[in-house]
């Protein structure tokens, strides 16, 4: 099974590009499953999503814990399934960057050793200002969707993903996906 990780901050285009990756491999007659976290099809995902709209420290902890439980559930349910050629996981390890301070680094290292990783790990990136402009059109913003938070989390995330395939998403969707496809072709 090919495991593809597509991660990044809010508004960077993770789901858009995960679906383009899905189409890319389906065009090659592969069975592809995309799991985007938090998901609404299970208890952990619903609890994580609900907590993201709170503002307290408890909400932050609940969002992080339930998010990771949702990811672990997806790994357990889909990873190494004989019916899947390519599994695309969206919002996978970088969620740990939303944790406070140095806890983020240790949580990332713990989960990096606990969940499957691959050479197909993509961190989609653009400036916090671009991210905020993209997400400002939403009806309701999550607790981490402020310029200050996006700036802090991006700084932590970039330290965590230094060995990933980092893709700039400041251009068009087509240009970004072309860059992703170039990496996929090299890795396949």
C-alpha positions as CSV (number, residue, x, y, z in Angstrom):
1,X,0.0,0.0,0.0
2,X,1.2,3.5,-0.8
3,X,0.7,5.8,2.2
4,X,0.5,9.5,1.3
5,X,0.4,12.1,4.0
6,X,-0.9,15.6,3.1
7,X,-0.5,18.0,5.9
8,X,-0.3,21.7,6.6
9,X,-2.1,24.6,8.3
10,X,-5.7,25.6,7.9
11,X,-6.5,27.1,4.5
12,X,-3.4,25.7,2.7
13,X,-5.4,23.4,0.4
14,X,-4.9,20.0,2.0
15,X,-8.3,18.5,1.1
16,X,-8.3,20.0,-2.4
17,X,-4.9,18.5,-3.2
18,X,-5.7,15.2,-1.5
19,X,-8.7,14.8,-3.8
20,X,-6.5,15.7,-6.8
21,X,-4.0,13.0,-5.7
22,X,-6.9,10.6,-5.4
23,X,-8.0,11.3,-9.0
24,X,-4.4,11.0,-10.2
25,X,-4.1,7.4,-8.8
26,X,-7.7,6.4,-9.7
27,X,-6.9,7.4,-13.3
28,X,-4.2,4.6,-13.0
29,X,-7.0,2.2,-11.9
30,X,-6.0,2.2,-8.3
31,X,-8.3,1.9,-5.3
32,X,-7.7,5.1,-3.3
33,X,-9.1,6.1,0.1
34,X,-8.8,9.6,1.5
35,X,-9.1,10.1,5.2
36,X,-9.3,13.8,6.3
37,X,-9.1,14.5,10.0
38,X,-11.0,15.3,12.0
39,X,-13.7,13.2,10.4
40,X,-17.4,13.3,11.2
41,X,-18.0,9.6,10.8
42,X,-16.9,8.7,14.3
43,X,-17.0,9.8,17.9
44,X,-13.4,11.0,18.1
45,X,-13.6,13.2,15.0
46,X,-16.9,14.8,16.0
47,X,-15.5,15.6,19.5
48,X,-12.3,17.1,18.0
49,X,-14.2,19.2,15.5
50,X,-16.6,20.5,18.3
51,X,-13.6,21.4,20.5
52,X,-12.0,23.4,17.7
53,X,-14.7,25.9,17.9
54,X,-14.2,26.5,21.6
55,X,-11.7,28.9,23.1
56,X,-10.6,27.5,26.4
57,X,-7.5,25.6,27.4
58,X,-9.7,22.5,27.9
59,X,-11.0,22.9,24.3
60,X,-7.5,23.0,23.0
61,X,-6.5,19.9,24.9
62,X,-9.7,18.1,23.8
63,X,-9.2,19.1,20.2
64,X,-5.7,17.7,20.2
65,X,-6.4,14.5,22.1
66,X,-9.6,13.6,20.1
67,X,-7.8,14.6,16.8
68,X,-5.0,12.1,17.5
69,X,-7.5,9.4,18.5
70,X,-9.3,10.0,15.2
71,X,-6.0,9.6,13.3
72,X,-5.2,6.4,15.2
73,X,-8.6,5.1,14.4
74,X,-8.1,5.7,10.7
75,X,-4.6,4.0,10.8
76,X,-6.1,1.0,12.5
77,X,-9.1,0.7,10.2
78,X,-7.4,1.5,6.8
79,X,-3.6,1.0,6.9
80,X,-2.5,-2.2,5.2
81,X,-6.0,-3.0,4.0
82,X,-5.8,-5.5,1.2
83,X,-8.6,-3.6,-0.7
84,X,-6.7,-0.3,-0.9
85,X,-3.8,0.6,-3.2
86,X,-3.3,4.1,-2.0
87,X,-4.3,5.6,1.4
88,X,-4.2,9.4,1.6
89,X,-4.2,10.8,5.1
90,X,-5.0,14.4,5.5
91,X,-4.1,16.2,8.7
92,X,-1.9,13.5,10.2
93,X,1.2,14.4,12.3
94,X,1.4,18.2,12.0
95,X,-1.7,18.5,14.3
96,X,0.9,18.2,17.1
97,X,2.3,21.6,16.2
98,X,-0.9,23.1,17.6
99,X,0.1,22.0,21.1
100,X,1.7,24.5,23.4
101,X,5.5,25.1,23.3
102,X,7.9,22.3,23.5
103,X,5.1,19.8,24.0
104,X,4.6,19.9,20.3
105,X,8.1,18.6,19.5
106,X,7.8,15.7,21.9
107,X,4.3,14.8,20.8
108,X,5.4,14.8,17.2
109,X,8.4,12.6,18.0
110,X,6.2,10.2,19.9
111,X,3.5,9.9,17.2
112,X,6.1,9.8,14.4
113,X,7.4,6.6,16.0
114,X,3.9,5.3,16.7
115,X,2.1,5.8,13.4
116,X,3.2,4.7,10.0
117,X,5.2,7.2,7.9
118,X,6.4,7.1,4.3
119,X,8.5,8.8,1.7
120,X,5.2,10.3,0.5
121,X,4.9,12.9,3.2
122,X,3.8,16.4,1.9
123,X,3.7,19.6,4.0
124,X,1.7,22.2,2.0
125,X,2.9,25.7,3.0
126,X,2.2,29.4,2.4
127,X,2.4,32.5,4.5
128,X,0.1,33.0,7.5
129,X,-1.3,36.1,5.7
130,X,-2.3,34.0,2.7
131,X,-3.8,31.4,5.0
132,X,-5.9,34.0,6.9
133,X,-7.1,35.5,3.7
134,X,-8.3,32.1,2.5
135,X,-10.1,31.1,5.7
136,X,-11.6,34.5,6.4
137,X,-14.4,33.7,4.1
138,X,-15.7,30.9,6.3
139,X,-18.8,31.4,8.4
140,X,-17.1,30.5,11.7
141,X,-13.4,30.4,12.5
142,X,-11.7,27.8,14.6
143,X,-9.6,28.6,17.7
144,X,-6.3,28.5,15.8
145,X,-7.4,30.6,12.8
146,X,-5.9,33.9,13.8
147,X,-2.8,35.5,12.3
148,X,-1.0,35.2,15.6
149,X,-1.8,31.5,16.0
150,X,-1.1,30.7,12.3
151,X,2.3,32.4,12.6
152,X,3.3,30.5,15.8
153,X,2.0,27.1,14.6
154,X,3.6,27.5,11.1
155,X,7.0,28.2,12.8
156,X,6.7,25.1,14.9
157,X,5.4,23.0,12.0
158,X,8.3,23.9,9.7
159,X,10.7,22.7,12.3
160,X,8.9,19.4,12.6
161,X,8.6,18.6,8.9
162,X,12.1,19.5,7.8
163,X,12.5,16.0,6.1
164,X,9.1,16.1,4.4
165,X,8.3,17.2,0.8
166,X,7.5,20.8,1.4
167,X,5.2,22.3,-1.3
168,X,4.6,26.0,-1.7
169,X,0.8,26.6,-2.3
170,X,1.0,30.4,-2.8
171,X,0.4,29.9,-6.5
172,X,-2.5,28.4,-8.4
173,X,-4.0,25.0,-7.5
174,X,-2.8,23.7,-10.9
175,X,0.8,24.9,-10.3
176,X,0.8,23.4,-6.8
177,X,-0.6,20.1,-7.9
178,X,1.9,20.0,-10.8
179,X,4.7,20.2,-8.1
180,X,3.1,17.5,-6.1
181,X,2.8,15.2,-9.2
182,X,6.5,15.8,-9.9
183,X,7.4,14.5,-6.5
184,X,4.9,11.6,-6.8
185,X,6.5,10.5,-10.1
186,X,10.0,10.6,-8.6
187,X,8.9,8.5,-5.6
188,X,6.7,5.9,-7.5
